[in-house]
Amino acid sequence: IGITILSVVLGAAYASSSTSLQQGTAAGNRAKALGYAEGQIGLIKSAANNSAALLNQYKIDQPFCILGDGSVDTKSVNASKGVCELSTQAPYGVGVRYNSGSKVFTVTAKWPGNNASAEDQLILYYKVGGGS
């Protein structure tokens, strides 16, 4: 009986720690993805504050990502996911879309979820002020 009780206690402890580890990993992955998405919004904000011509390059009706130098990249977009695969930051992807009707930029970040068959994502919205 003592071994059975010990086995149950150890099994419960293992299940609890496994769930906590998965939740911690998921939170870390989400934080990284949020950083990449915020980086894209930062580049849009910089263009809005410093270069109307550059900002206008971002106002296109197709998924794209913004490279570190501010240039638009439409070639690296994974068509089925709508995001650029970040080769230096695998397995994350980030994509931007502009809606000319609402004048809102939508930034999507995607990454593999803890469940191998699932994909997690987050979406941020940004509207440039000043009637742009």
Buried (B, 14 or more C-beta within 10 A) or exposed (E): EEEEEEEEEEEEEEEEEEEEEEEEEBEEBBEBBEEBBBBBBEBBBBBBEEEEEBBEBBEBEEBBBBEEEBEBEEEBBEEEBBBBBBEEBEEBBBBBBBEEEEEEBBBBBBBBBEEEEEEBBBEBEBEBEEEE
